[in-house]
Amino acid sequence: MRFDVSSITLLSRLQSIGKVIATKNSLPILDSFLFKLEGNNLTITASDAETRLVTSLEVLNAEGSGVFAVSAKILLEPLKELPEQPLTFDINDENLEIFIYFQNGKYNFIGQKGDTYPQQKSLNDNAVSIDIDPQVLLNGVSRSLFATADDELRPVMNGVFFDIQPEELVFVASDGHKLVRLRNLSIKAGATSSFIMPKKPATLLKNLLAKEEGNVHISFDENNTYIKCSNFEMICRLVEGRYPNYNSVIPKDNPFKVTIDRVTFMNALKRVSVFSNQASSLVKLEMEHNEMLVSAQDIDFSTSAEERIMCSYDGSGLTIGFKATYLIDILNNINSEDVILELADPSRAGLIVPAENQEDEDLLMLLMPMMLNE
């Protein structure tokens, strides 16, 4: 086999799918990229047994066809240091000795047989399919990922829940302390279905979607999902189990509403939380007429801080405590200039919503309060 390919094109494709390769693999072949040459089309696959990423590109002057595997480390490390130039791959079909020729040198190593690489699983006949705009998918995954859990006892919480309704697609993530629910009203699936995508493939998807154009095709059954884009295809194993009823934990009537500038609030939290107890990261919010007092203290080290910021609030005095790191994460994942805090009392969950939602979106963030020692 023989073919020519641009070094930069090859490197960018290898880097984008190479992130799926685990540091420790159960099968040694999974430390490698799988190459398949058919005519002028080169298909490259990377996998960690649970998630599989596939990309294809056109090559020049192709001779022969076949399948072989190459160590990811051997390929990626030298290619990172090469300037843009054509590479010529020359593969001996008998012993899989590989030569890569470039402008002023060559690399030589032995490849591996590709037939030991795990085969991809096909979907059942009852698989469900939807088409979705890549920006909608990117927005949904990236805004909810931070709220996923790392809980070995409740694996269903360790991913992003796709709740497909006839008139909307809902992205949900929660770790028991915070919850994100992003409803997108532009997706009209016309059916009811759902799946839970694990955190790792969701993170990979977030990184890959930024450069995508054209609709993304998602097909899934009870075990796996196929996500097909213009530049890559992802096959991943889904989290098995039933996702909790997320709507039941969202409080319906919160009489106290605080409208506040998001960036001002977030920056005040970042400054004040430096003085909070490192273990709890507790900050106290005290609401009075059109004013919020943000305070924190660490009794062990005799440190404290407080800041007053203006807000729109006309309710009675209310004091509530939150974990600063969680609250900052939530504010970081809202795009609106102003946010609205919807509160009831110091023991009930607070809702944080954008003052203005983006088109066809309804975003809600929930955060459980912390006990105040008073």
C-alpha positions in Angstrom: 0.0 0.0 0.0 1.1 3.5 -0.7 -0.5 7.0 -0.4 0.3 10.7 0.0 -1.3 13.0 2.6 -0.8 16.5 4.0 0.9 16.4 7.4 -1.3 19.1 8.9 -4.5 17.5 7.7 -3.5 14.1 9.0 -2.3 15.6 12.3 -5.5 17.6 12.9 -7.7 14.5 12.3 -5.5 12.2 14.5 -5.5 14.8 17.3 -9.3 15.2 17.2 -10.1 11.5 17.4 -7.0 10.5 19.4 -8.4 12.0 22.6 -10.6 8.9 23.0 -7.6 6.6 23.5 -7.2 5.7 27.2 -3.9 5.8 29.0 -4.4 2.1 30.1 -6.3 -0.1 27.7 -7.5 -3.7 28.3 -6.5 -4.6 24.7 -3.0 -3.5 23.5 -4.3 -2.8 20.0 -6.4 0.0 21.4 -3.2 2.0 21.9 -3.1 2.4 18.2 -5.0 4.1 15.3 -6.7 1.8 12.8 -6.1 2.8 9.2 -8.2 1.5 6.3 -7.3 2.4 2.8 -9.9 2.0 0.0 -9.1 3.7 -3.3 -8.3 7.4 -2.4 -10.3 7.2 0.9 -8.5 6.7 4.1 -10.6 5.9 7.2 -8.9 6.3 10.6 -10.4 4.8 13.8 -9.6 5.3 17.5 -11.3 3.6 20.4 -11.2 2.8 24.1 -13.6 -0.2 23.8 -16.6 1.9 25.1 -16.4 4.8 22.7 -15.2 4.8 19.1 -14.3 7.8 16.9 -14.0 7.4 13.1 -12.9 10.0 10.5 -12.2 9.8 6.8 -10.1 11.9 4.4 -9.1 11.9 0.8 -5.5 10.9 0.0 -3.5 11.3 -3.2 -1.6 8.8 -5.4 -3.1 5.8 -3.5 -1.9 2.3 -4.5 -3.4 -0.9 -3.1 -5.9 -1.2 -0.2 -5.9 -2.8 3.2 -6.1 -2.4 7.0 -3.3 -1.8 9.4 -2.8 -0.3 12.9 -0.1 2.2 14.0 0.8 3.1 17.6 -0.8 6.5 18.4 2.4 7.7 20.2 4.7 6.9 17.3 2.5 8.9 14.9 1.4 11.8 17.0 4.7 12.9 18.7 6.8 13.4 15.5 3.9 14.8 13.4 3.4 17.6 16.0 6.9 18.9 15.3 6.7 18.7 11.5 5.8 21.9 9.4 3.1 21.6 6.7 4.3 19.3 3.9 3.3 16.2 2.0 3.9 12.8 3.6 4.3 9.6 1.7 3.2 6.4 3.5 4.7 3.2 2.1 3.4 0.0 3.7 4.8 -3.5 3.1 1.7 -5.7 2.9 3.6 -8.8 3.9 5.3 -7.7 7.2 3.6 -4.3 7.7 6.9 -2.4 7.8 6.0 1.2 7.3 8.1 4.0 5.9 6.9 7.6 6.1 8.8 9.9 3.7 8.9 13.6 4.1 10.8 16.6 2.7 14.2 16.0 4.4 13.9 12.6 6.1 11.9 9.4 6.8 10.4 7.4 9.7 10.5 3.6 9.8 8.6 1.3 12.1 6.5 -1.8 12.1 2.7 -1.6 12.1 0.2 -4.1 13.5 -2.4 -6.3 11.9 -5.7 -4.5 11.8 -7.9 -7.6 12.0 -7.5 -7.9 15.8 -9.1 -4.4 16.3 -12.5 -4.6 17.9 -15.4 -4.5 15.4 -18.1 -1.8 15.8 -21.5 -2.9 17.0 -24.5 -2.4 14.9 -27.8 -0.9 16.2 -31.0 -2.9 16.7 -33.9 -2.7 14.3 -35.9 -0.6 16.8 -33.2 2.2 16.8 -34.5 5.8 17.1 -33.0 8.6 14.9 -33.1 12.4 15.0 -31.3 15.1 13.0 -30.0 18.1 14.9 -28.1 21.3 14.2 -24.4 21.0 15.5 -24.7 24.3 17.3 -27.8 23.2 19.2 -26.1 19.9 20.2 -22.9 21.7 21.2 -24.9 24.2 23.2 -26.8 21.5 25.0 -23.9 19.3 25.8 -21.4 22.1 26.8 -23.9 23.9 29.1 -24.9 20.8 31.0 -21.6 18.8 31.2 -20.3 20.6 34.3 -23.3 19.4 36.3 -22.7 15.7 35.7 -21.7 13.5 38.7 -18.8 11.2 39.5 -20.8 8.7 41.4 -20.0 4.9 41.3 -23.1 4.0 43.1 -25.5 5.9 40.8 -24.0 5.6 37.3 -27.1 7.1 35.6 -26.0 10.5 37.1 -22.6 10.3 35.4 -23.7 11.6 32.0 -25.9 14.0 30.0 -29.6 12.9 29.8 -31.2 13.5 26.3 -34.9 13.6 26.9 -36.6 13.6 23.5 -40.2 14.9 23.4 -42.5 15.3 20.4 -42.1 19.2 20.5 -38.7 19.6 22.2 -35.3 18.2 23.1 -34.3 18.5 26.7 -30.7 18.3 27.9 -30.4 17.4 31.6 -27.5 16.9 34.0 -27.3 16.7 37.8 -25.0 15.5 40.6 -27.5 15.8 43.4 -26.3 19.3 44.4 -26.8 21.2 41.2 -29.0 20.5 38.1 -29.2 21.9 34.6 -32.3 21.6 32.4 -32.0 23.1 28.9 -35.1 22.8 26.7 -34.6 23.4 23.0 -37.9 24.1 21.2 -36.5 24.0 17.7 -36.2 20.2 17.7 -39.5 18.6 16.7 -38.8 14.8 16.9 -42.5 13.9 16.9 -41.7 11.0 19.3 -40.8 10.3 22.9 -37.5 8.6 23.7 -34.3 9.2 25.8 -30.8 8.1 26.4 -27.9 8.9 28.8 -24.5 9.8 27.2 -21.5 9.1 29.5 -19.3 12.1 30.5 -16.2 11.1 28.4 -18.0 10.8 25.0 -20.0 13.9 25.8 -16.7 15.8 26.5 -15.2 14.5 23.2 -18.3 15.5 21.3 -18.1 19.0 22.8 -14.6 19.4 21.4 -15.4 18.0 18.0 -18.7 19.9 17.3 -17.1 23.4 17.2 -15.8 22.8 13.7 -18.9 21.0 12.3 -21.3 22.2 9.7 -24.4 20.6 8.4 -26.9 18.5 10.4 -25.7 15.9 12.9 -27.5 12.5 12.6 -28.1 10.7 15.9 -29.3 7.1 16.0 -29.6 5.0 19.2 -31.0 1.9 20.7 -31.0 0.8 24.4 -27.2 0.1 24.4 -25.4 2.3 21.9 -25.6 5.6 20.0 -24.2 6.5 16.6 -23.5 10.2 16.0 -22.6 11.1 12.4 -21.2 14.5 11.3 -19.6 15.8 8.2 -16.0 15.1 9.5 -16.4 12.2 12.0 -18.6 9.5 13.4 -18.9 8.6 17.0 -20.2 5.3 18.4 -20.5 5.1 22.1 -21.9 2.8 24.7 -24.8 4.4 26.7 -25.3 4.4 30.5 -27.8 1.8 31.3 -30.6 2.6 33.8 -33.5 4.9 34.3 -32.8 8.6 34.8 -34.6 10.2 37.9 -37.6 12.4 37.3 -35.8 15.7 37.2 -38.9 17.8 36.9 -40.1 16.6 40.3 -37.2 18.2 42.1 -37.6 21.7 40.5 -39.6 23.9 43.0 -42.6 25.5 41.3 -43.3 28.5 43.5 -40.4 30.7 44.6 -41.8 34.0 45.8 -38.5 35.9 46.1 -36.9 37.0 42.8 -33.5 38.7 42.6 -32.4 40.2 39.3 -28.7 40.9 39.2 -25.9 41.5 36.7 -24.3 38.1 36.0 -20.6 39.2 35.6 -20.7 41.6 38.7 -22.2 38.8 40.8 -19.7 36.2 39.6 -16.7 38.4 40.1 -17.9 39.3 43.7 -18.3 35.6 44.4 -14.8 34.8 43.1 -13.2 37.5 45.4 -15.2 36.8 48.5 -14.9 33.0 48.2 -11.1 33.3 48.7 -11.9 34.0 52.3 -14.4 31.1 52.8 -13.6 27.8 54.5 -11.7 25.7 51.9 -13.5 22.5 52.6 -17.1 24.0 52.3 -16.5 27.0 50.1 -19.6 28.5 51.7 -20.8 32.0 50.9 -23.7 33.8 52.4 -26.1 35.9 50.4 -28.2 38.5 52.3 -30.9 40.2 50.3 -32.4 43.5 51.3 -34.2 46.1 49.2 -32.3 46.3 45.9 -29.1 45.2 47.6 -27.2 42.0 48.1 -24.5 41.4 50.7 -22.1 38.6 49.7 -20.0 37.4 52.6 -17.7 34.5 53.6 -15.6 33.6 56.6 -13.1 30.9 57.7 -13.2 30.8 61.5 -10.2 28.4 61.7 -7.9 31.0 60.0 -9.7 34.2 61.2 -10.4 35.4 57.7 -13.6 37.0 56.4 -14.8 39.2 53.5 -18.0 40.9 52.4 -19.1 42.9 49.4 -22.3 44.8 48.7 -23.7 44.7 45.1 -26.7 46.3 43.6 -29.6 44.2 42.4 -33.3 44.4 41.7 -35.2 43.0 44.8 -38.3 44.2 46.6 -39.1 41.3 48.9 -38.5 41.0 52.6 -35.1 40.3 54.1 -33.7 36.8 53.1 -30.5 35.1 53.9 -29.3 31.9 52.2 -26.0 30.0 51.8 -24.5 28.3 48.7 -21.3 26.6 47.8 -19.4 29.3 45.9 -17.7 27.0 43.4 -21.0 25.5 42.3 -22.6 28.9 42.0 -19.7 30.3 39.9 -19.9 27.2 37.6 -23.6 27.9 37.1 -23.1 31.6 36.3 -20.2 30.7 33.9 -22.6 28.5 31.9 -25.3 31.2 31.4 -24.9 33.7 28.5 -27.5 36.3 29.6 -26.3 39.7 30.8 -28.6 39.5 33.9 -29.6 36.4 35.8 -32.7 35.9 38.1 -32.4 34.0 41.4 -35.7 32.5 42.4 -35.7 31.7 46.1 -38.2 30.5 48.7 -36.4 30.0 52.0 -32.9 29.1 53.2 -33.6 25.3 53.2 -35.1 25.0 49.7 -33.3 24.8 46.3 -32.7 28.0 44.5 -33.3 28.5 40.8 -30.9 30.5 38.6 -32.3 31.4 35.2 -31.2 33.9 32.5 -33.2 37.1 32.4 -33.3 36.6 28.6 -33.2 33.2 27.0 -31.6 32.6 23.6 -34.0 31.9 20.7 -35.9 28.6 21.1 -34.2 27.9 24.4 -35.5 27.6 28.0 -32.6 27.3 30.5 -32.9 26.5 34.1 -30.2 25.9 36.7 -30.9 24.6 40.2 -28.6 24.7 43.2 -29.2 23.2 46.7 -28.5 25.5 49.6 -26.0 24.9 52.4 -26.8 25.1 56.1 -25.7 28.4 57.7 -24.3 28.2 61.2 -26.1 31.0 62.9 
